[in-house]
Amino acid sequence: MNDEILADELVLAGKIVPALGAIGAELGCGLHEAIDEFQRRYDRLRTERLNEFTLPHGDYGRNVHT
């Protein structure tokens, strides 16, 4: 599984922190850039693969404190 697919699967599964780590490793970037890319992927995936999300939009990110 390539890094982009892994990161997308983690986003779909609601595994935010591991997704950020996978995005950072994939792009070779820091946390701030990974957060920006995470948001872009989340938005794209909500449009392209809505039925594959494990959590509804309102619950996504609940209990994630930064």
N, C-alpha and C positions, 0 to 999 in steps of 0.2 A: 504494500500500500504506500503510495507516495505521500509526501508530507502535506500537500494541499488537501488531499482526500482525507487524511487522518484528522487534520484540523477541522475540516467541515463536519466530519462525523462527530467530533467532540462538541462542536457548536450545536448540532442537532440534538445531541444527548443532554444538553444543558450543563455540560462539564466545563464551566467557564475558565477556571484557573488552568486546568490542563490544556484547554484550547489556546489560551494566551501563550503558554509555554511552547506549544507546537507551532503556533504562528511565528513567535520570536525565533525559534530554531529554523523554521522554513525560510524566513526572510533575512535572518541574521540581523535582527533589529532589537531595540530596547523595548521596555514595557510600554512607554507612551505610544510608540509606533504600532506595537502589537494591539493595543486597545483600539486605536483608530481602525486598523485592518479588521479586527474582530467585529466592530460595528458595521463596517461595509459588508462583511460576509454574512453577518446575522441578517441584515436587511435584504441581501440578495437571496439568501436561503429561505427567508420567510415568504418571498415571492415565488421562487422556483420550486421549493420542496416543502411547502407548508405542512403537508400531511405526515412528514417524517419527523417533525419536532416531537419530543417526548413531553414537553411542558407547554401549556398555553402561554400566549404572550404576557398576560398579566402576572403569571407566576414565575416567568423566566427572570433569573437574577435575584429572586427573593433570597434573603439570608446571605447574600454576597456583600461583604463590607470591605471597602477599600480605604 
